[in-house]
Amino acid sequence: MESITHPTAIALIYFLGMLVIGSAIQWTFLIKLKKHHPEQWQHAGSPTIMSNGDLVKAWPTTKYLIQKLYKESNSSSGIKFCDLYRSPMIYGYFLTAISVPLFFASILLFGWPPVWS
């Protein structure tokens, strides 16, 4: 039980949780965008789950939403869809990105839980 309350264990749980949540939000967005708003999907650069497989590769799609570039398209339903997913996508991206240095900082500052060593 002691290992679960260790700062590194908490950071690892947060990191893994954000990976799952952030990925689920992103995958849902990409799948629905392609299926229901193909014109908007092409306007976004035709992103796929594979092309957005990590935080670095996912940045162009996130930037597309941050800068509201989707408003330059001709698809009113696609614009509404992007407006709906904009906040969850941006928060999911940055909360996941923040979890990476937090996890590594925890390893450096606190080390591994004694039971894991």
C-alpha contacts under 8 A as a table, 3 or more apart, distances in Angstrom:
res1	aa1	res2	aa2	distance
1	M	4	I	5.51
1	M	5	T	7.10
2	E	5	T	5.55
2	E	6	H	6.60
3	S	6	H	5.15
3	S	9	A	6.67
3	S	113	P	5.34
3	S	114	P	7.01
3	S	115	V	6.36
3	S	116	W	7.83
4	I	9	A	5.53
4	I	10	I	6.71
5	T	9	A	6.63
5	T	10	I	6.45
6	H	9	A	5.28
6	H	10	I	6.37
6	H	113	P	5.98
7	P	10	I	5.09
7	P	11	A	6.10
7	P	106	S	6.49
7	P	110	F	6.90
8	T	11	A	4.93
8	T	12	L	6.00
8	T	103	F	6.64
8	T	106	S	5.17
8	T	107	I	5.88
8	T	110	F	6.67
8	T	111	G	6.91
8	T	112	W	6.27
8	T	113	P	6.83
9	A	12	L	5.00
9	A	13	I	6.15
9	A	112	W	7.79
9	A	113	P	6.97
10	I	13	I	5.11
10	I	14	Y	6.15
11	A	14	Y	5.05
11	A	15	F	5.99
11	A	99	S	7.33
11	A	102	L	6.61
11	A	103	F	5.02
11	A	106	S	6.85
12	L	15	F	4.96
12	L	16	L	6.06
12	L	103	F	6.01
13	I	16	L	5.23
13	I	17	G	5.87
14	Y	17	G	5.04
14	Y	18	M	6.00
14	Y	99	S	6.73
15	F	18	M	5.29
15	F	19	L	6.21
15	F	96	T	6.83
15	F	99	S	4.99
15	F	100	V	6.47
15	F	103	F	6.77
16	L	19	L	5.03
16	L	20	V	6.29
17	G	20	V	5.20
17	G	21	I	6.09
18	M	21	I	5.00
18	M	22	G	5.50
18	M	23	S	7.94
18	M	92	G	7.32
18	M	95	L	6.80
18	M	96	T	5.08
18	M	99	S	7.32
19	L	22	G	5.27
19	L	23	S	5.79
19	L	96	T	6.03
20	V	23	S	5.23
20	V	24	A	6.04
21	I	24	A	5.12
21	I	25	I	6.26
21	I	92	G	7.17
22	G	25	I	5.26
22	G	26	Q	6.15
22	G	89	M	7.49
22	G	92	G	4.61
22	G	93	Y	6.18
22	G	96	T	6.47
23	S	26	Q	5.04
23	S	27	W	5.87
24	A	27	W	5.19
24	A	28	T	6.01
25	I	28	T	5.24
25	I	29	F	6.15
25	I	88	P	7.02
25	I	89	M	6.45
25	I	92	G	7.20
26	Q	29	F	5.08
26	Q	30	L	6.11
26	Q	89	M	6.31
27	W	30	L	5.13
27	W	31	I	5.95
27	W	49	I	6.21
28	T	31	I	5.33
28	T	32	K	6.00
29	F	32	K	5.40
29	F	33	L	5.82
29	F	85	Y	6.83
29	F	89	M	7.97
30	L	33	L	5.08
30	L	34	K	6.13
30	L	41	W	7.99
30	L	47	P	6.94
30	L	48	T	6.36
30	L	49	I	6.92
31	I	34	K	5.37
31	I	35	K	6.08
31	I	48	T	7.81
32	K	35	K	5.04
32	K	36	H	5.61
32	K	37	H	7.35
33	L	36	H	5.58
33	L	37	H	5.01
33	L	38	P	6.53
33	L	40	Q	7.09
33	L	41	W	5.69
33	L	78	G	7.54
33	L	81	F	7.67
34	K	37	H	5.64
34	K	38	P	4.85
34	K	40	Q	7.86
34	K	41	W	5.31
34	K	46	S	7.79
35	K	38	P	6.23
37	H	40	Q	5.39
37	H	41	W	6.17
37	H	75	S	7.93
37	H	77	S	7.30
37	H	78	G	5.46
38	P	41	W	4.82
38	P	42	Q	6.18
39	E	42	Q	5.26
39	E	43	H	6.25
39	E	75	S	6.79
39	E	78	G	7.61
40	Q	43	H	4.86
40	Q	44	A	6.17
40	Q	70	Y	7.25
40	Q	73	S	6.76
40	Q	75	S	6.31
40	Q	78	G	5.31
40	Q	79	I	7.50
41	W	44	A	5.09
41	W	45	G	6.61
41	W	46	S	5.21
41	W	47	P	7.10
42	Q	45	G	5.13
42	Q	46	S	4.61
43	H	46	S	7.07
43	H	70	Y	7.30
43	H	73	S	6.64
44	A	47	P	6.85
44	A	61	T	6.97
44	A	64	Y	6.87
44	A	70	Y	6.97
47	P	51	S	6.07
47	P	52	N	6.74
47	P	61	T	7.15
48	T	51	S	5.08
48	T	52	N	6.12
49	I	52	N	5.19
49	I	53	G	5.93
50	M	53	G	5.02
51	S	57	K	6.41
51	S	58	A	7.46
52	N	55	L	7.41
52	N	56	V	7.96
52	N	57	K	4.85
52	N	58	A	4.30
52	N	59	W	7.94
52	N	61	T	7.88
53	G	57	K	6.30
53	G	58	A	6.71
54	D	57	K	5.40
54	D	58	A	5.94
55	L	58	A	5.01
55	L	59	W	6.23
55	L	93	Y	7.38
55	L	97	A	7.01
56	V	59	W	5.46
57	K	60	P	6.89
58	A	61	T	5.64
58	A	62	T	6.36
59	W	62	T	4.98
59	W	63	K	5.87
60	P	63	K	4.98
60	P	64	Y	6.03
61	T	64	Y	4.96
61	T	65	L	6.52
62	T	65	L	5.20
62	T	66	I	6.11
62	T	89	M	6.92
62	T	90	I	6.23
62	T	93	Y	7.36
63	K	66	I	4.88
63	K	67	Q	5.92
64	Y	67	Q	5.58
64	Y	68	K	6.02
64	Y	69	L	5.32
64	Y	70	Y	6.71
65	L	68	K	4.87
65	L	69	L	6.48
65	L	70	Y	6.82
65	L	82	C	7.20
65	L	86	R	5.72
65	L	90	I	7.50
66	I	69	L	7.89
66	I	86	R	7.33
66	I	90	I	7.02
68	K	71	K	5.85
69	L	72	E	5.68
69	L	73	S	7.86
70	Y	73	S	5.69
70	Y	78	G	7.89
70	Y	79	I	6.00
70	Y	82	C	6.99
71	K	74	N	7.94
71	K	79	I	5.81
73	S	76	S	7.91
73	S	79	I	7.45
75	S	78	G	5.05
75	S	79	I	6.13
76	S	79	I	5.06
76	S	80	K	6.27
77	S	80	K	5.10
77	S	81	F	6.16
78	G	81	F	4.95
78	G	82	C	6.13
79	I	82	C	5.12
79	I	83	D	6.09
80	K	83	D	5.00
80	K	84	L	6.21
81	F	84	L	5.09
81	F	85	Y	6.42
82	C	85	Y	5.17
82	C	86	R	5.65
83	D	86	R	5.17
83	D	87	S	7.81
84	L	87	S	7.35
85	Y	88	P	5.56
85	Y	89	M	5.94
86	R	89	M	5.34
86	R	90	I	6.14
87	S	90	I	5.19
87	S	91	Y	5.96
88	P	91	Y	5.24
88	P	92	G	5.73
89	M	92	G	5.12
89	M	93	Y	6.03
90	I	93	Y	5.16
90	I	94	F	6.27
91	Y	94	F	5.33
91	Y	95	L	5.84
92	G	95	L	5.33
92	G	96	T	6.04
93	Y	96	T	5.30
93	Y	97	A	6.12
94	F	97	A	4.81
94	F	98	I	5.99
95	L	98	I	5.16
95	L	99	S	6.31
96	T	99	S	5.15
96	T	100	V	6.94
97	A	100	V	5.68
97	A	101	P	7.69
98	I	101	P	6.06
98	I	102	L	6.44
99	S	102	L	5.07
99	S	103	F	6.04
100	V	103	F	5.32
100	V	104	F	6.49
101	P	104	F	5.09
101	P	105	A	5.86
102	L	105	A	5.08
102	L	106	S	6.05
103	F	106	S	5.13
103	F	107	I	6.37
104	F	107	I	5.05
104	F	108	L	6.31
105	A	108	L	5.07
105	A	109	L	6.00
106	S	109	L	5.10
106	S	110	F	5.51
106	S	111	G	6.78
107	I	110	F	5.50
107	I	111	G	4.40
107	I	112	W	6.17
108	L	111	G	5.67
112	W	116	W	6.25
112	W	117	S	6.37
113	P	116	W	5.40
113	P	117	S	6.77
114	P	117	S	5.43
